[in-house]
Amino acid sequence: MTHYYNQYLVLKQESIQIIDNYANKFLELRRKVDPNNNIPVIHMILKFVQRLLFQLMIITYISNLADVQTAINTAKRLEGLSFAT
């Protein structure tokens, strides 16, 4: 469990990683570190969003996020957009 928790703590979306890959890994590790769903939903949403690429993080964060799947869907919709840096 400690091994998975450490992976969960350092997981973030890499610059060339698509949302699907990041989200799948996030959900896989979340199930391993919290198999009984004891971690509050808001905490899981924030952990997912805070580890997105910066441009995606900001816009996803200000969206109305009810759960982690909504955060994933929002980030996926934004993924194809171009952002000025």
Secondary structure, 3 states (H helix, E strand, C coil): CHHHHHHHHHCCCCCCCCHHHHHHHHHHHHHHHCCCCCCCHHHHHHHHHHCCCHHHHHHHHCCCCCCHHHHHHHHHHHHCCCCCC
